[in-house]
Amino acid sequence: MKTFTAGLVGLSLSLGALAAGPALAQDAHAEHAAALSAEDTPIADIAASAEGKAALDKNLPGLTDHEAYEQFKGMSLKQVQPMSQGAITDEQLKALQADLDQLNK
């Protein structure tokens, strides 16, 4: 498994082009307040609860401690994935979603 420190090196540079991300994340938050989703929910919203943060830490260790976390926390994991240089895999997102589904019940 790649580490987020190495895998998200280019993320900080890529985030400049996504300045609208936080505004879009607010809209997504309003629409998905009830159900947490690896695809749609902003990362910060998942990490806001102890259970959500535990699911993130389990499936994507180091994500919430990443030096660029403040820059990408308003984005969903599906938005961050292409910029992660392979550090966030489809398998990790599926495993995270399974854990989030348990929380959503």
C-alpha positions as CSV (number, residue, x, y, z in Angstrom):
1,M,0.0,0.0,0.0
2,K,1.3,3.4,-0.9
3,T,1.6,6.0,1.8
4,F,-0.4,9.2,1.5
5,T,2.8,11.3,2.0
6,A,4.3,9.8,-1.1
7,G,1.1,9.2,-3.0
8,L,-0.4,12.7,-2.6
9,V,2.7,14.7,-3.3
10,G,1.1,16.3,-6.4
11,L,-2.2,16.9,-4.7
12,S,-1.3,20.3,-3.3
13,L,-0.4,21.6,-6.8
14,S,-3.6,20.1,-8.3
15,L,-5.8,21.7,-5.8
16,G,-5.2,25.2,-7.1
17,A,-7.2,24.3,-10.1
18,L,-10.2,23.2,-8.0
19,A,-10.8,26.4,-6.1
20,A,-14.6,25.9,-6.5
21,G,-14.3,22.6,-4.6
22,P,-15.4,24.0,-1.2
23,A,-18.5,25.6,-2.6
24,L,-19.4,22.4,-4.3
25,A,-18.7,20.5,-1.2
26,Q,-21.2,22.6,0.8
27,D,-23.9,21.8,-1.7
28,A,-23.0,18.1,-1.5
29,H,-23.1,18.3,2.3
30,A,-26.6,19.6,2.2
31,E,-27.8,16.8,-0.1
32,H,-26.0,14.0,1.7
33,A,-26.3,15.0,5.4
34,A,-28.1,11.8,6.3
35,A,-25.9,9.2,4.6
36,L,-22.1,9.2,4.5
37,S,-20.6,8.3,1.1
38,A,-17.1,7.8,-0.1
39,E,-18.2,9.0,-3.4
40,D,-20.1,12.2,-2.5
41,T,-19.5,13.2,1.1
42,P,-16.8,15.7,1.8
43,I,-13.9,14.1,3.7
44,A,-14.2,16.5,6.6
45,D,-17.9,15.5,7.1
46,I,-16.9,11.8,7.3
47,A,-14.1,12.7,9.8
48,A,-16.4,14.9,11.9
49,S,-17.7,11.9,13.9
50,A,-15.4,9.5,15.8
51,E,-16.9,6.6,13.9
52,G,-16.3,8.2,10.5
53,K,-12.8,9.2,11.4
54,A,-12.1,5.6,12.6
55,A,-13.4,4.3,9.2
56,L,-11.2,6.7,7.3
57,D,-8.1,5.8,9.5
58,K,-8.8,2.1,9.0
59,N,-9.2,2.1,5.3
60,L,-7.0,5.1,4.3
61,P,-4.4,5.4,7.1
62,G,-2.6,8.7,7.2
63,L,-5.3,10.6,5.2
64,T,-6.5,12.9,8.0
65,D,-2.9,13.6,9.1
66,H,-1.7,14.4,5.6
67,E,0.0,17.8,5.3
68,A,-2.5,18.9,2.6
69,Y,-5.6,17.7,4.5
70,E,-6.8,21.3,5.0
71,Q,-6.7,21.8,1.3
72,F,-8.7,18.7,0.3
73,K,-10.9,18.0,3.2
74,G,-13.8,19.8,1.5
75,M,-13.7,17.3,-1.4
76,S,-15.1,13.8,-1.6
77,L,-12.7,10.9,-1.8
78,K,-13.9,10.2,-5.3
79,Q,-12.8,13.7,-6.3
80,V,-9.4,13.3,-4.6
81,Q,-8.7,9.8,-5.9
82,P,-7.5,10.9,-9.4
83,M,-5.0,13.3,-7.8
84,S,-3.7,10.7,-5.4
85,Q,-1.3,9.0,-7.8
86,G,-2.7,5.6,-7.0
87,A,-2.6,6.1,-3.2
88,I,-6.5,5.8,-3.0
89,T,-7.7,2.7,-4.8
90,D,-11.1,1.5,-5.8
91,E,-10.7,-1.3,-3.3
92,Q,-10.1,1.0,-0.4
93,L,-13.1,3.1,-1.4
94,K,-15.3,0.0,-1.5
95,A,-14.0,-1.1,1.9
96,L,-14.6,2.4,3.3
97,Q,-18.1,2.5,1.9
98,A,-18.9,-0.9,3.5
99,D,-17.9,0.6,6.9
100,L,-19.8,3.8,6.2
101,D,-22.9,1.8,5.3
102,Q,-22.7,0.2,8.7
103,L,-22.7,3.7,10.3
104,N,-25.6,4.8,8.0
105,K,-27.9,2.2,9.4
